[in-house]
Amino acid sequence: MKGALAARPSLVSDLDMRVELAAPLGPLTWFRVGGCADALVSPRTEEALATLVRRCHDSGIACRVLGSGANLLVDDDGIDGVVIRLDEPCFRRADFANATGDGVVRVGAGTDLMALVQQSAREGFDGLAQLAGIPATLGGAITMNAGGAYGDTAQAVHEIGHLGMDGVVRTITAKHAGFAYRHTAIPAGVVLFADLALTRGDPAAIRERVKTIFSYKKSTQPMADRSAGCMFKNPVDPATGSRRSAGHLIDQAGLKGTAVGGAYVSQIHGNFIALTEGGCTSDVLALAARVQLRVLEFSGIHLEREVVVWSKRGEVP
Ligand SMILES: Cc1cc2nc3c(=O)[nH]c(=O)nc-3n(C[C@H](O)[C@H](O)[C@H](O)COP(=O)(O)OP(=O)(O)OC[C@H]3O[C@@H](n4cnc5c(N)ncnc54)[C@H](O)[C@@H]3O)c2cc1C
């Protein structure tokens, strides 16, 4: 993109957006490691974003969306192309004031999820408490269908506003978003906003539920460590057809505390791989591979990675 920008400044020069070239991505992720993107852009309008996405698509330039970087590992060598952040005000509105009678609220995809959960409780809207304590933007939470023991994001989504790679905004109903366990089938492009189906309730009772769920999360997960939450999805046990805790499988395989370079398996939660100062992305990936191999040997179960990895080869599956 840097080269493409130098050769074709018109790609962004007429668009209303902040642009940073050779932008380090590590500081924008919870792991705090990884190389640079050719360009990091923050569009100030939906039109500017749509035009950029269409131009990138037409020019064959890779284009990715960064949320809170809470489920993301960026390759040490960085990535090609453009990274988009939805951090300008037009992508971060939570329109509780214009909620419909039955509690549908439009929220921008760049909105911080933890702040949204708090605001929703204050405003007396129920339906998001199950997401208390999950670091994310709303767009990232929808894309990953983030959730936990108390429920997931899909439960709260009525419709999604989606910008396709052709620069056209379309509506995707929850039914057509393909929500599943930590997975959606939302097409390539940008989640712009969601209409959340909430219900009106007593702010004090909602706040209490948020507090309970947040306390449970804090007591079971190393929230302050440099990680991306759970490294692996809870796998389906072929013997029973139901999901098993990846954390327990890792624990049973004796892997808690195992380290590669600066990466280690948390003692608090076996499914958290975290980093110490000086650690890098390749340490995390090497440790994740070791964990996968050992769990497969020990229990015959393959662990699928939940964390998204960006590299020059695209998204590493
Ligand atoms: C301490 C900690 C605790 C965690 N606990 C949980 C938990 O309890 N449950 C859980 O499910 N997860 C948990 N996670 C993981 C993470 O919070 C979720 O996966 C979250 O949904 C990531 O959102 P994000 O905005 O940070 O997305 P990012 O990590 O920035 O991006 C993740 C993926 O979503 C895509 N994406 C982001 N925004 C958009 C958009 N607007 N349009 C299109 N694509 C987009 C990105 O391109 C990328 O592919 C935890 C992470 C940490 C660090």
The ligand as an SDF file (V2000), in Angstrom:
LIG
                    3D

 53 58  0  0  0  0  0  0  0  0999 V2000
   -8.5070  -10.5530   28.5620 C   0  0  0  0  0  0  0  0  0  0  0  0
   -9.3800  -11.0620   27.4690 C   0  0  0  0  0  0  0  0  0  0  0  0
  -10.5610  -11.7290   27.7800 C   0  0  0  0  0  0  0  0  0  0  0  0
  -11.3840  -12.2230   26.7470 C   0  0  0  0  0  0  0  0  0  0  0  0
  -12.5310  -12.8730   27.0860 N   0  0  0  0  0  0  0  0  0  0  0  0
  -13.3540  -13.3230   26.0940 C   0  0  0  0  0  0  0  0  0  0  0  0
  -14.5830  -13.9950   26.4160 C   0  0  0  0  0  0  0  0  0  0  0  0
  -14.9550  -14.1510   27.5780 O   0  0  0  0  0  0  0  0  0  0  0  0
  -15.3520  -14.4300   25.3890 N   0  0  0  0  0  0  0  0  0  0  0  0
  -14.9880  -14.2460   24.0820 C   0  0  0  0  0  0  0  0  0  0  0  0
  -15.7240  -14.6690   23.1660 O   0  0  0  0  0  0  0  0  0  0  0  0
  -13.8340  -13.6060   23.7550 N   0  0  0  0  0  0  0  0  0  0  0  0
  -13.0240  -13.1430   24.7320 C   0  0  0  0  0  0  0  0  0  0  0  0
  -11.8450  -12.5240   24.3890 N   0  0  0  0  0  0  0  0  0  0  0  0
  -11.5020  -12.3370   22.9740 C   0  0  0  0  0  0  0  0  0  0  0  0
  -12.0550  -11.0080   22.4050 C   0  0  0  0  0  0  0  0  0  0  0  0
  -12.4490  -10.1720   23.4430 O   0  0  0  0  0  0  0  0  0  0  0  0
  -13.2480  -11.2570   21.4730 C   0  0  0  0  0  0  0  0  0  0  0  0
  -12.9660  -12.1750   20.4460 O   0  0  0  0  0  0  0  0  0  0  0  0
  -13.7340   -9.9520   20.8300 C   0  0  0  0  0  0  0  0  0  0  0  0
  -14.9130  -10.2240   20.1110 O   0  0  0  0  0  0  0  0  0  0  0  0
  -12.7090   -9.3090   19.8990 C   0  0  0  0  0  0  0  0  0  0  0  0
  -13.2390   -8.0720   19.4600 O   0  0  0  0  0  0  0  0  0  0  0  0
  -12.2630   -6.9460   18.8970 P   0  0  0  0  0  0  0  0  0  0  0  0
  -13.0800   -5.7320   18.6080 O   0  0  0  0  0  0  0  0  0  0  0  0
  -11.1050   -6.7630   19.7770 O   0  0  0  0  0  0  0  0  0  0  0  0
  -11.8290   -7.5990   17.5060 O   0  0  0  0  0  0  0  0  0  0  0  0
  -10.3340   -7.7250   16.9370 P   0  0  0  0  0  0  0  0  0  0  0  0
   -9.5400   -8.6060   17.8160 O   0  0  0  0  0  0  0  0  0  0  0  0
   -9.7930   -6.3760   16.6530 O   0  0  0  0  0  0  0  0  0  0  0  0
  -10.6400   -8.4720   15.5680 O   0  0  0  0  0  0  0  0  0  0  0  0
  -11.0610   -9.8190   15.5720 C   0  0  0  0  0  0  0  0  0  0  0  0
  -11.6060  -10.1680   14.1770 C   0  0  0  0  0  0  0  0  0  0  0  0
  -12.8110   -9.4320   13.9430 O   0  0  0  0  0  0  0  0  0  0  0  0
  -12.6920   -8.6520   12.7530 C   0  0  0  0  0  0  0  0  0  0  0  0
  -13.4260   -7.3980   12.9500 N   0  0  0  0  0  0  0  0  0  0  0  0
  -13.3430   -6.5370   13.9930 C   0  0  0  0  0  0  0  0  0  0  0  0
  -14.2030   -5.5250   13.8210 N   0  0  0  0  0  0  0  0  0  0  0  0
  -14.8290   -5.7160   12.6370 C   0  0  0  0  0  0  0  0  0  0  0  0
  -15.8090   -5.0190   11.9000 C   0  0  0  0  0  0  0  0  0  0  0  0
  -16.3480   -3.8690   12.3420 N   0  0  0  0  0  0  0  0  0  0  0  0
  -16.1880   -5.5060   10.6990 N   0  0  0  0  0  0  0  0  0  0  0  0
  -15.6640   -6.6620   10.2150 C   0  0  0  0  0  0  0  0  0  0  0  0
  -14.7360   -7.3860   10.8750 N   0  0  0  0  0  0  0  0  0  0  0  0
  -14.3220   -6.9230   12.0750 C   0  0  0  0  0  0  0  0  0  0  0  0
  -11.2000   -8.4330   12.5710 C   0  0  0  0  0  0  0  0  0  0  0  0
  -10.8870   -8.1230   11.2240 O   0  0  0  0  0  0  0  0  0  0  0  0
  -10.6520   -9.7710   13.0440 C   0  0  0  0  0  0  0  0  0  0  0  0
  -10.7660  -10.7230   12.0090 O   0  0  0  0  0  0  0  0  0  0  0  0
  -11.0170  -12.0180   25.3920 C   0  0  0  0  0  0  0  0  0  0  0  0
   -9.8410  -11.3080   25.0900 C   0  0  0  0  0  0  0  0  0  0  0  0
   -9.0420  -10.8340   26.1070 C   0  0  0  0  0  0  0  0  0  0  0  0
   -7.7990  -10.0620   25.7420 C   0  0  0  0  0  0  0  0  0  0  0  0
  1  2  1  0
  2  3  1  0
  2 52  2  0
  3  4  2  0
  4  5  1  0
  4 50  1  0
  5  6  2  0
  6  7  1  0
  6 13  1  0
  7  8  2  0
  7  9  1  0
  9 10  1  0
 10 11  2  0
 10 12  1  0
 12 13  2  0
 13 14  1  0
 14 15  1  0
 14 50  1  0
 15 16  1  0
 16 17  1  0
 16 18  1  0
 18 19  1  0
 18 20  1  0
 20 21  1  0
 20 22  1  0
 22 23  1  0
 23 24  1  0
 24 25  2  0
 24 26  1  0
 24 27  1  0
 27 28  1  0
 28 29  2  0
 28 30  1  0
 28 31  1  0
 31 32  1  0
 32 33  1  0
 33 34  1  0
 33 48  1  0
 34 35  1  0
 35 36  1  0
 35 46  1  0
 36 37  1  0
 36 45  1  0
 37 38  2  0
 38 39  1  0
 39 40  1  0
 39 45  2  0
 40 41  1  0
 40 42  2  0
 42 43  1  0
 43 44  2  0
 44 45  1  0
 46 47  1  0
 46 48  1  0
 48 49  1  0
 50 51  2  0
 51 52  1  0
 52 53  1  0
M  END
$$$$
